[in-house]
Amino acid sequence: MTGYPTLPLAADLYNDLEPSPKASWRDLVPGLMVAVLATMAAAFVADHYSAPLTLMALLIGLALNFLGADPRMGPGLGFASKTLLRWGIVLVGARITMGQIVGLGPMTLLAVMVILLVTLGSGVLIARALGLGSAFGTLAGGAVAICGASAAMALATTLGEKRANQAQLALVLVVISAASASAMFLYPTLAHQLGLSDRQAGFMLGASIHDVAQALGAGYSYSDGAGQIAAIVKLTRVALLAPVLALVAAFFRPEDGKKTGITLPWFVVGFFVFAGINSLGVIPAVASRGAQDVATACLACAVAATGIRAPMSSLLETGVKPILVIVTASLVALALSLAGAILLL
């Protein structure tokens, strides 16, 4: 085992990934620089054309996919797609306070939890029915149920590459980003057609749209009041990412039946810690906003690196079945969110 790390990779919860050779910081530079430049290009496009940052990062990463075959890029791209991702997930906790969640009220909070679990379960059932397996259903259904691309990356990291490979993750990221962008424009129109109040529309949009930015954009395009409700509901879904990861960790046991000493990935614990500290109000607002910006940058860089590393030949061979899982889970989330908005609010 000489030349390999003595401790398991943090994201490799079940030790089912091949160990990566140790790399010096010089080895990281080529791939990491490419990932950072791709992220900066995506940020420029997103800022100037009001496009989703995650989607732009993924598309630019896929456009640079040919660079993934260069062995010099491997260490840096691996660092960006794994280590930066984990720290981004940790910092997402700075968006959450327990007060925001409690302020929803017990019935609304229960509805959010039920919608999340049923959506996730529907993804698993549909994937199994189509022969894609429970792991892919968890990846796709969880991405729809929680927070889009960020949840997909976190779930893939927890599942491990033997259960959710790079091709599957790249496909989920593409479809989930497109679905979220479409929902941002279509769902507010549906809410207007149904004559929903600001509170009802905010709940529906926050409980059904995939990514945080698109959920907030849809809410505030409806009204300021709807935007505030959508933000709280959506961030409550984000806060449930850590418990869902814990459930996934408990459900997908090691294939060899051996127990590891890790009960939760460290980035899940970090998520909880940041959310708890932020709830105490001791973090200055400027620091909280800075943490959110860093989290966004880390996640976008991880998405770009994933696009560069994705095996395109496998991605192109997947067919329409994986897309059906995401689309069906999205429709389930929309129907349940709309029912909850009408019946509870």
Secondary structure in CASP SS format (residue, H / E / C, confidence):
PFRMAT SS
TARGET T0000
AUTHOR 0000-0000-0000
METHOD secondary structure of the structure
MODEL  1
M C 1.00
T C 1.00
G C 1.00
Y C 1.00
P C 1.00
T C 1.00
L C 1.00
P C 1.00
L C 1.00
A C 1.00
A C 1.00
D C 1.00
L C 1.00
Y C 1.00
N C 1.00
D C 1.00
L C 1.00
E C 1.00
P C 1.00
S C 1.00
P C 1.00
K C 1.00
A C 1.00
S C 1.00
W H 1.00
R H 1.00
D H 1.00
L H 1.00
V H 1.00
P H 1.00
G H 1.00
L H 1.00
M H 1.00
V H 1.00
A H 1.00
V H 1.00
L H 1.00
A H 1.00
T H 1.00
M H 1.00
A H 1.00
A H 1.00
A H 1.00
F H 1.00
V H 1.00
A H 1.00
D H 1.00
H H 1.00
Y H 1.00
S C 1.00
A C 1.00
P C 1.00
L H 1.00
T H 1.00
L H 1.00
M H 1.00
A H 1.00
L H 1.00
L H 1.00
I H 1.00
G H 1.00
L H 1.00
A H 1.00
L C 1.00
N H 1.00
F H 1.00
L H 1.00
G H 1.00
A H 1.00
D C 1.00
P H 1.00
R H 1.00
M H 1.00
G H 1.00
P H 1.00
G H 1.00
L H 1.00
G H 1.00
F H 1.00
A H 1.00
S H 1.00
K H 1.00
T H 1.00
L H 1.00
L H 1.00
R H 1.00
W H 1.00
G H 1.00
I H 1.00
V H 1.00
L H 1.00
V H 1.00
G H 1.00
A H 1.00
R H 1.00
I C 1.00
T C 1.00
M H 1.00
G H 1.00
Q H 1.00
I H 1.00
V H 1.00
G C 1.00
L C 1.00
G C 1.00
P H 1.00
M H 1.00
T H 1.00
L H 1.00
L H 1.00
A H 1.00
V H 1.00
M H 1.00
V H 1.00
I H 1.00
L H 1.00
L H 1.00
V H 1.00
T H 1.00
L H 1.00
G H 1.00
S H 1.00
G H 1.00
V H 1.00
L H 1.00
I H 1.00
A H 1.00
R H 1.00
A H 1.00
L C 1.00
G C 1.00
L C 1.00
G C 1.00
S H 1.00
A H 1.00
F H 1.00
G H 1.00
T H 1.00
L H 1.00
A H 1.00
G H 1.00
G H 1.00
A H 1.00
V H 1.00
A H 1.00
I C 1.00
C C 1.00
G C 1.00
A H 1.00
S H 1.00
A H 1.00
A H 1.00
M H 1.00
A H 1.00
L H 1.00
A H 1.00
T H 1.00
T H 1.00
L H 1.00
G C 1.00
E C 1.00
K C 1.00
R C 1.00
A C 1.00
N C 1.00
Q H 1.00
A H 1.00
Q H 1.00
L H 1.00
A H 1.00
L H 1.00
V H 1.00
L H 1.00
V H 1.00
V H 1.00
I H 1.00
S H 1.00
A H 1.00
A H 1.00
S H 1.00
A H 1.00
S H 1.00
A H 1.00
M H 1.00
F H 1.00
L H 1.00
Y H 1.00
P H 1.00
T H 1.00
L H 1.00
A H 1.00
H H 1.00
Q H 1.00
L H 1.00
G C 1.00
L C 1.00
S C 1.00
D H 1.00
R H 1.00
Q H 1.00
A H 1.00
G H 1.00
F H 1.00
M H 1.00
L H 1.00
G H 1.00
A H 1.00
S H 1.00
I C 1.00
H C 1.00
D C 1.00
V H 1.00
A H 1.00
Q H 1.00
A H 1.00
L H 1.00
G H 1.00
A H 1.00
G H 1.00
Y H 1.00
S H 1.00
Y H 1.00
S C 1.00
D H 1.00
G H 1.00
A H 1.00
G H 1.00
Q H 1.00
I H 1.00
A H 1.00
A H 1.00
I H 1.00
V H 1.00
K H 1.00
L H 1.00
T H 1.00
R H 1.00
V H 1.00
A H 1.00
L C 1.00
L H 1.00
A H 1.00
P H 1.00
V H 1.00
L H 1.00
A H 1.00
L H 1.00
V H 1.00
A H 1.00
A H 1.00
F H 1.00
F C 1.00
R C 1.00
P C 1.00
E C 1.00
D C 1.00
G C 1.00
K C 1.00
K C 1.00
T C 1.00
G C 1.00
I C 1.00
T C 1.00
L C 1.00
P C 1.00
W H 1.00
F H 1.00
V H 1.00
V H 1.00
G H 1.00
F H 1.00
F H 1.00
V H 1.00
F H 1.00
A H 1.00
G H 1.00
I H 1.00
N H 1.00
S H 1.00
L C 1.00
G C 1.00
V C 1.00
I C 1.00
P C 1.00
A H 1.00
V H 1.00
A H 1.00
S H 1.00
R H 1.00
G H 1.00
A H 1.00
Q H 1.00
D H 1.00
V H 1.00
A H 1.00
T H 1.00
A H 1.00
C H 1.00
L H 1.00
A H 1.00
C H 1.00
A H 1.00
V H 1.00
A H 1.00
A H 1.00
T H 1.00
G H 1.00
I H 1.00
R H 1.00
A C 1.00
P C 1.00
M H 1.00
S H 1.00
S H 1.00
L H 1.00
L H 1.00
E C 1.00
T C 1.00
G C 1.00
V C 1.00
K H 1.00
P H 1.00
I H 1.00
L H 1.00
V H 1.00
I H 1.00
V H 1.00
T H 1.00
A H 1.00
S H 1.00
L H 1.00
V H 1.00
A H 1.00
L H 1.00
A H 1.00
L H 1.00
S H 1.00
L H 1.00
A H 1.00
G H 1.00
A H 1.00
I H 1.00
L H 1.00
L H 1.00
L C 1.00
END
